[in-house]
Amino acid sequence: MTVIPPDDLLNMYASGIFPMAEGRHGSIMLYSPDPRTIINPAELHISHSLAKTVRSGRFEIRINTVFEEVIRRCAARDDTWISEGIVQSYLLLHERGSAHSVEAWQDDALAGGLYGVSIAGAFFGESMFFEIRDASKVALVALCRRMTERGMPLLDVQYTTPHLSRLGAFEVPRLEYLRLLDDALQLPVDFT
């Protein structure tokens, strides 16, 4: 099992590269897609129904309380790129304070969430899951609000999906992404 050391993983992200395994038991490969999909956290598109769900208080948001459970639930699907090597790599990064989970809880049960990596003004979203409808979306809203409050302008979501497009994700050419990333990495801000 390949485990990526935390410093190497942080250097990859700072260079616009991220790892993914080729399936649950496959090798870890490195990616830097062109174009790259990002979200401006201050401009997240929140539908009326999602805003109503957020306001209802149905979900309690917690940060970093069950990081390992979040990453393992993200991996618990038939088609996954989250191998055990990926899990162990991000657990080490979490211990260093650079990988985070944003969790949506309902009645003291984990209903959904997401995890990713933060460096200065950038957050690199890796994966999300939900057990209860809208739980992962509420976690994303909480992530974007936290980023906006802390002055973090760049949410990297890697690839476009219809779901992310509806939330305001858009593509930028790799060179533009690297410029935005470099700007975000210069900011004296922190996710925690």
Secondary structure per residue as TSV (DSSP state, phi and psi in degrees):
chain	resnum	aa	ss	phi	psi
A	1	M	-	360.0	127.7
A	2	T	-	-87.7	128.5
A	3	V	-	-119.7	128.3
A	4	I	-	-87.6	123.5
A	5	P	-	-60.2	145.2
A	6	P	H	-52.9	-44.0
A	7	D	H	-62.9	-39.5
A	8	D	H	-64.6	-42.1
A	9	L	H	-63.5	-44.1
A	10	L	H	-63.9	-39.8
A	11	N	H	-64.2	-37.0
A	12	M	H	-61.1	-52.2
A	13	Y	H	-58.6	-42.3
A	14	A	H	-65.9	-18.2
A	15	S	T	-100.2	3.3
A	16	G	T	85.9	20.0
A	17	I	-	-117.6	144.2
A	18	F	E	-138.8	154.3
A	19	P	E	-96.9	150.7
A	20	M	E	-147.6	141.8
A	21	A	E	-86.4	152.5
A	22	E	S	-85.1	74.0
A	23	G	S	90.4	174.8
A	24	R	T	-58.1	-32.6
A	25	H	T	-119.7	11.3
A	26	G	S	-86.6	174.3
A	27	S	-	-68.3	153.8
A	28	I	E	-86.2	126.2
A	29	M	E	-112.8	159.4
A	30	L	E	-109.9	141.6
A	31	Y	E	-133.4	146.9
A	32	S	-	-148.6	77.9
A	33	P	-	-67.1	151.6
A	34	D	S	-134.7	109.8
A	35	P	S	-80.4	170.7
A	36	R	E	-112.2	142.5
A	37	T	E	-100.7	130.5
A	38	I	E	-134.3	165.3
A	39	I	E	-129.1	135.4
A	40	N	-	-83.0	111.2
A	41	P	G	-59.0	-29.1
A	42	A	G	-74.6	-12.6
A	43	E	G	-119.5	24.4
A	44	L	-	-57.3	131.3
A	45	H	-	-83.5	114.6
A	46	I	-	-111.4	114.3
A	47	S	-	-65.1	163.4
A	48	H	H	-59.8	-41.8
A	49	S	H	-68.0	-38.9
A	50	L	H	-67.3	-41.3
A	51	A	H	-59.6	-39.8
A	52	K	H	-64.2	-41.6
A	53	T	H	-62.9	-43.9
A	54	V	H	-60.3	-47.5
A	55	R	H	-64.9	-28.5
A	56	S	H	-65.6	-22.9
A	57	G	T	73.4	17.2
A	58	R	-	-58.4	-31.3
A	59	F	S	-115.8	137.2
A	60	E	E	-96.1	130.7
A	61	I	E	-93.9	131.8
A	62	R	E	-129.2	151.0
A	63	I	E	-116.8	127.4
A	64	N	S	60.3	26.8
A	65	T	S	-86.9	-30.3
A	66	V	S	-139.2	57.4
A	67	F	H	-53.0	-49.3
A	68	E	H	-62.1	-39.0
A	69	E	H	-63.8	-39.3
A	70	V	H	-62.3	-49.7
A	71	I	H	-64.7	-37.4
A	72	R	H	-70.3	-33.6
A	73	R	H	-70.5	-34.6
A	74	C	H	-63.5	-33.8
A	75	A	H	-80.6	-15.6
A	76	A	-	-81.4	66.8
A	77	R	S	-144.4	160.9
A	78	D	S	-60.6	-45.4
A	79	D	S	-108.1	104.7
A	80	T	-	-134.6	153.7
A	81	W	S	-108.7	5.3
A	82	I	-	-98.0	94.3
A	83	S	-	-84.5	173.8
A	84	E	H	-63.8	-32.9
A	85	G	H	-63.8	-40.2
A	86	I	H	-63.3	-47.2
A	87	V	H	-56.1	-50.2
A	88	Q	H	-64.9	-36.2
A	89	S	H	-61.9	-44.3
A	90	Y	H	-76.7	-27.7
A	91	L	H	-63.8	-41.6
A	92	L	H	-63.0	-40.6
A	93	L	H	-67.5	-36.7
A	94	H	H	-63.5	-42.2
A	95	E	H	-59.7	-30.6
A	96	R	T	-80.3	-9.6
A	97	G	T	89.6	15.7
A	98	S	-	-111.5	-11.0
A	99	A	E	-113.8	138.0
A	100	H	E	-136.4	153.2
A	101	S	E	-118.8	140.5
A	102	V	E	-114.6	121.1
A	103	E	E	-119.4	138.3
A	104	A	E	-107.8	118.9
A	105	W	E	-110.7	147.0
A	106	Q	E	-138.6	123.9
A	107	D	T	52.0	45.6
A	108	D	T	61.7	22.6
A	109	A	E	-121.8	140.1
A	110	L	E	-69.3	115.4
A	111	A	E	-99.1	-20.5
A	112	G	E	172.6	172.1
A	113	G	E	170.8	-174.0
A	114	L	E	-148.8	163.5
A	115	Y	E	-140.3	159.2
A	116	G	E	-173.6	-170.4
A	117	V	E	-120.6	138.5
A	118	S	E	-119.4	137.0
A	119	I	E	-139.6	116.7
A	120	A	T	49.5	-121.3
A	121	G	T	-90.2	13.5
A	122	A	E	-119.7	141.4
A	123	F	E	-124.5	129.7
A	124	F	E	-106.5	99.5
A	125	G	E	-71.5	128.6
A	126	E	E	-102.3	-49.8
A	127	S	E	-162.9	160.1
A	128	M	E	-138.7	161.5
A	129	F	E	-149.3	162.5
A	130	F	E	-146.7	145.7
A	131	E	S	-105.2	-28.6
A	132	I	S	-122.2	134.6
A	133	R	T	-48.8	137.4
A	134	D	T	74.9	-5.1
A	135	A	H	-62.1	-43.9
A	136	S	H	-69.4	-33.2
A	137	K	H	-66.6	-40.2
A	138	V	H	-64.0	-37.8
A	139	A	H	-63.6	-39.6
A	140	L	H	-65.2	-41.1
A	141	V	H	-59.7	-44.4
A	142	A	H	-62.9	-41.3
A	143	L	H	-59.5	-49.3
A	144	C	H	-64.5	-38.0
A	145	R	H	-64.6	-43.3
A	146	R	H	-62.8	-43.4
A	147	M	H	-61.9	-44.2
A	148	T	H	-63.0	-44.1
A	149	E	H	-59.7	-34.2
A	150	R	H	-94.1	-0.1
A	151	G	T	76.9	33.4
A	152	M	-	-100.0	110.0
A	153	P	-	-89.5	-10.8
A	154	L	E	-121.6	115.5
A	155	L	E	-111.3	108.7
A	156	D	E	-89.0	119.3
A	157	V	E	-113.4	9.7
A	158	Q	E	71.1	-69.0
A	159	Y	S	-124.9	152.4
A	160	T	-	-81.0	136.5
A	161	T	-	-130.7	157.3
A	162	P	H	-56.5	-39.8
A	163	H	H	-60.2	-48.2
A	164	L	H	-69.0	-34.8
A	165	S	H	-61.1	-41.7
A	166	R	H	-62.7	-25.2
A	167	L	T	-90.5	0.6
A	168	G	T	106.2	9.1
A	169	A	-	-68.8	145.3
A	170	F	E	-146.1	158.9
A	171	E	E	-95.5	144.8
A	172	V	E	-132.4	148.8
A	173	P	-	-61.6	153.0
A	174	R	H	-53.0	-43.9
A	175	L	H	-63.8	-38.1
A	176	E	H	-66.2	-41.6
A	177	Y	H	-59.0	-46.1
A	178	L	H	-63.6	-34.0
A	179	R	H	-67.4	-46.1
A	180	L	H	-61.7	-40.2
A	181	L	H	-63.2	-47.1
A	182	D	H	-59.5	-42.4
A	183	D	H	-61.0	-44.4
A	184	A	H	-66.2	-35.4
A	185	L	H	-71.2	-15.0
A	186	Q	T	-86.0	-10.0
A	187	L	S	-79.4	135.7
A	188	P	-	-84.5	61.7
A	189	V	-	-127.4	167.2
A	190	D	-	-147.8	138.8
A	191	F	-	-63.4	-36.7
A	192	T	-	-83.7	360.0
